[in-house]
Amino acid sequence: MATDTDFIAYVHEQAGLGARLTHRRMFGEYALYVDEKVVAFACDNSLFIKPSDAVTHLAANLPTAPPYPGAKDYPVADELLDDGDRLRELLLETAALMPEPKMKQAKDAKPAKPGKRR
């Protein structure tokens, strides 16, 4: 079962982070970003938080499960969806601990080959 857009909208609403929280479709599911840093995944209408000290400190009792077959276990934050303050704090703290996103390098612009003239 794939994650539906209503679930993504609900996570955005509950987190209350406005434009700071974004999402991108990946592999049929979604990655969630705070300030361009991946902080969570939405898979099968569940919210999987990236493992970090933020989870250990703020939500150590969250259950864990793999977000997709073959993945390592991630904390499942579904129980925080009804507590916007805790969810927001966890997402922000997770983002603070994540590395800065890598800058994409522009592809080298190759000059056009001159055509043969007759």
C-alpha positions as a Markdown table, in Angstrom:
| # | Residue | x | y | z |
|---|---|---|---|---|
| 1 | Met | 0.0 | 0.0 | 0.0 |
| 2 | Ala | 1.5 | 3.3 | -1.0 |
| 3 | Thr | 1.3 | 6.5 | 1.0 |
| 4 | Asp | -1.5 | 8.8 | -0.1 |
| 5 | Thr | -1.3 | 12.6 | -0.4 |
| 6 | Asp | -3.9 | 13.0 | 2.4 |
| 7 | Phe | -1.4 | 11.4 | 4.8 |
| 8 | Ile | 1.3 | 13.8 | 3.7 |
| 9 | Ala | -1.0 | 16.7 | 4.1 |
| 10 | Tyr | -1.9 | 15.6 | 7.6 |
| 11 | Val | 1.8 | 15.3 | 8.6 |
| 12 | His | 2.4 | 18.8 | 7.3 |
| 13 | Glu | -0.6 | 20.2 | 9.2 |
| 14 | Gln | 0.3 | 18.5 | 12.4 |
| 15 | Ala | 4.0 | 19.5 | 12.3 |
| 16 | Gly | 3.1 | 23.1 | 11.8 |
| 17 | Leu | 6.4 | 24.0 | 10.2 |
| 18 | Gly | 5.0 | 25.7 | 7.1 |
| 19 | Ala | 7.3 | 26.0 | 4.2 |
| 20 | Arg | 10.2 | 24.6 | 6.2 |
| 21 | Leu | 8.7 | 21.1 | 5.9 |
| 22 | Thr | 8.7 | 19.8 | 2.3 |
| 23 | His | 8.4 | 16.4 | 0.7 |
| 24 | Arg | 9.5 | 14.6 | -2.5 |
| 25 | Arg | 8.2 | 11.5 | -4.0 |
| 26 | Met | 10.8 | 8.7 | -3.9 |
| 27 | Phe | 10.4 | 5.1 | -5.0 |
| 28 | Gly | 6.6 | 5.3 | -4.7 |
| 29 | Glu | 6.8 | 6.7 | -1.2 |
| 30 | Tyr | 7.9 | 10.1 | 0.2 |
| 31 | Ala | 11.0 | 11.6 | 1.8 |
| 32 | Leu | 10.2 | 14.5 | 4.2 |
| 33 | Tyr | 12.7 | 17.4 | 4.6 |
| 34 | Val | 13.1 | 20.2 | 7.1 |
| 35 | Asp | 15.3 | 23.0 | 5.7 |
| 36 | Glu | 16.4 | 20.7 | 2.8 |
| 37 | Lys | 17.6 | 18.0 | 5.2 |
| 38 | Val | 15.9 | 14.5 | 5.1 |
| 39 | Val | 14.4 | 13.9 | 8.5 |
| 40 | Ala | 11.7 | 11.2 | 7.8 |
| 41 | Phe | 10.1 | 8.9 | 5.3 |
| 42 | Ala | 6.4 | 8.3 | 4.8 |
| 43 | Cys | 5.8 | 4.7 | 3.7 |
| 44 | Asp | 2.5 | 2.9 | 3.8 |
| 45 | Asn | 0.9 | 5.8 | 5.5 |
| 46 | Ser | 3.3 | 5.6 | 8.4 |
| 47 | Leu | 5.9 | 8.1 | 9.5 |
| 48 | Phe | 9.5 | 6.8 | 9.9 |
| 49 | Ile | 11.9 | 9.2 | 11.5 |
| 50 | Lys | 15.6 | 9.0 | 10.7 |
| 51 | Pro | 17.4 | 7.4 | 13.6 |
| 52 | Ser | 19.4 | 9.9 | 15.6 |
| 53 | Asp | 20.1 | 11.1 | 19.1 |
| 54 | Ala | 17.0 | 13.3 | 18.7 |
| 55 | Val | 14.9 | 10.1 | 18.8 |
| 56 | Thr | 16.8 | 8.7 | 21.8 |
| 57 | His | 16.4 | 12.0 | 23.7 |
| 58 | Leu | 12.8 | 13.0 | 22.8 |
| 59 | Ala | 11.0 | 9.8 | 21.9 |
| 60 | Ala | 13.0 | 6.7 | 23.0 |
| 61 | Asn | 9.9 | 4.6 | 23.4 |
| 62 | Leu | 8.8 | 4.7 | 19.7 |
| 63 | Pro | 8.4 | 1.3 | 18.1 |
| 64 | Thr | 10.7 | 0.5 | 15.2 |
| 65 | Ala | 10.2 | -1.2 | 11.9 |
| 66 | Pro | 11.7 | -1.2 | 8.4 |
| 67 | Pro | 10.1 | 1.4 | 6.1 |
| 68 | Tyr | 10.4 | -0.9 | 3.1 |
| 69 | Pro | 11.6 | -4.5 | 2.6 |
| 70 | Gly | 15.3 | -4.9 | 3.2 |
| 71 | Ala | 15.7 | -1.6 | 5.1 |
| 72 | Lys | 17.1 | -1.3 | 8.6 |
| 73 | Asp | 14.6 | -0.5 | 11.4 |
| 74 | Tyr | 13.5 | 3.2 | 11.8 |
| 75 | Pro | 11.5 | 4.7 | 14.7 |
| 76 | Val | 7.8 | 4.8 | 13.7 |
| 77 | Ala | 6.4 | 8.1 | 14.9 |
| 78 | Asp | 2.7 | 7.5 | 14.1 |
| 79 | Glu | 1.8 | 8.0 | 17.7 |
| 80 | Leu | 3.2 | 11.5 | 17.6 |
| 81 | Leu | 0.9 | 12.6 | 14.7 |
| 82 | Asp | -1.8 | 13.6 | 17.3 |
| 83 | Asp | 0.8 | 15.6 | 19.3 |
| 84 | Gly | 1.9 | 18.4 | 16.9 |
| 85 | Asp | 4.2 | 20.0 | 19.5 |
| 86 | Arg | 6.2 | 16.8 | 20.1 |
| 87 | Leu | 6.2 | 15.9 | 16.4 |
| 88 | Arg | 7.5 | 19.4 | 15.5 |
| 89 | Glu | 10.2 | 19.3 | 18.2 |
| 90 | Leu | 11.4 | 15.8 | 17.0 |
| 91 | Leu | 11.5 | 16.9 | 13.3 |
| 92 | Leu | 13.4 | 20.1 | 14.1 |
| 93 | Glu | 15.9 | 18.3 | 16.4 |
| 94 | Thr | 16.4 | 15.6 | 13.9 |
| 95 | Ala | 17.1 | 18.2 | 11.2 |
| 96 | Ala | 19.6 | 20.0 | 13.5 |
| 97 | Leu | 21.6 | 16.7 | 13.7 |
| 98 | Met | 21.6 | 15.9 | 10.0 |
| 99 | Pro | 24.5 | 17.0 | 7.8 |
| 100 | Glu | 24.0 | 19.8 | 5.4 |
| 101 | Pro | 22.7 | 18.7 | 2.0 |
| 102 | Lys | 25.4 | 18.3 | -0.7 |
| 103 | Met | 25.4 | 21.0 | -3.3 |
| 104 | Lys | 24.6 | 19.7 | -6.8 |
| 105 | Gln | 27.4 | 20.5 | -9.2 |
| 106 | Ala | 26.4 | 22.0 | -12.5 |
| 107 | Lys | 27.1 | 19.7 | -15.4 |
| 108 | Asp | 30.0 | 20.9 | -17.6 |
| 109 | Ala | 28.6 | 22.8 | -20.5 |
| 110 | Lys | 30.2 | 21.4 | -23.6 |
| 111 | Pro | 30.5 | 23.7 | -26.6 |
| 112 | Ala | 28.5 | 22.6 | -29.6 |
| 113 | Lys | 30.4 | 20.9 | -32.3 |
| 114 | Pro | 30.7 | 23.0 | -35.4 |
| 115 | Gly | 28.8 | 21.5 | -38.3 |
| 116 | Lys | 30.4 | 20.7 | -41.6 |
| 117 | Arg | 29.8 | 23.2 | -44.3 |
| 118 | Arg | 29.5 | 22.3 | -47.9 |
